[in-house]
Amino acid sequence: MALHSIEKFKTGGELPPLVVLVNAIIVQAVDDYRRSLKVNDVVGMYECEKFFRSERFMLMTKLNGEWLINKIREEENYEADKLHEGSKEAVCNLPQQGA
């Protein structure tokens, strides 16, 4: 299933409200990540990847966060070397996890 077909999960249908909420959070994060990749928003990418790798994300879903990151990048034809030089500097200046 392509991630683009995730639209059907936004409505919820017969799902319990908590499942609908969790789905909405994850779908929003995927949408945010796609948008960040398209406009080369390094801080947005960092925040989304941080969420996808978090314990909170692992509690919400059985999806592997690294797999999801790679799948979205693949679908968006995104490669890390597309970053502009200024953006590479911005990545280096982002706070480290746990800092």
N, C-alpha and C positions, 0 to 999 in steps of 0.2 A: 504494500500500500504506500503510495507516494504521500509525502507530507502535505502536498497541496490538497489532498482529499480530506484533510482534517476538518474542513468546514462543517461536515455533518455532525461533528461532536459538539459544536458550539451551542446547538439548540437544547440538547439534553434529553428530550423526549421523556421516556419512562425511567430515567436514571434518578437515583437519590440525589437530593440537593447538594450534599457534600461532594459527590462525584462530579456533578455539574460544575461546582466551584473549582475543584482541582483541575478539571479539564480546561476551564476558562483561563486559569492562571498559566497553565503550560502553553496553551494556544497563544496567549498574549505574549509570552516570552519568545515563542517561535517567531511570531510576527515582528516583534521588536528586534530580534536577532537578524532576520531577513532584511529589515529596513536599515539596520546598522551596517550590514555588509554592502548593501547597494549604495549607500552614501559615504562609505568608508569612515564611519563614526567609530573610531578606535575605542573610546571610552564605553560606548554602548555595547560594542562587541565584547569587551572585557567583562562588563557587568553581567551580560547574558551568559557568557561562558562560565563565569564564577557561579551563577545560579545553577546551570546545568550540571556542574561538578559538585554541588553542595549536598550535604546530608539531607537538607529539607527536600530537595528534588528527589532524592532516593526514597524518601518516605512517601512522596506523592505518587510515584509511578515505578513500574518495573523496567522502564526504559533505561538504557545505558546512556548517560549524559554525553560521553565521548562519541558514541555512535551517532547520537542525535546531532551533535555539532558537525561531525564529518558529513552526515547525510544532508544537512541543510547547506553546507558549503558546496557539496557536490551538485545539489539541485540548483544552486545559485551560480554555479560555475565560478566560484570564488577561490582564489589562490592567495596565500599569504604574501607572495612577492608582488601583488598588486598594490600594496600599501605605498603611499607617497613617502618620500624621505622625512618630511615633517611628522607624519603619522608614526613612523618607526621610532622617532625620538619620543613621541608621546607615550608609546607603549613602554618604553624603558623607564619612564617617569611615573608609571602607575604604581600605586601602593601594592606591596606584596601581601598575599594572604596571611592572616594572623598578625599583621602589623597594625 
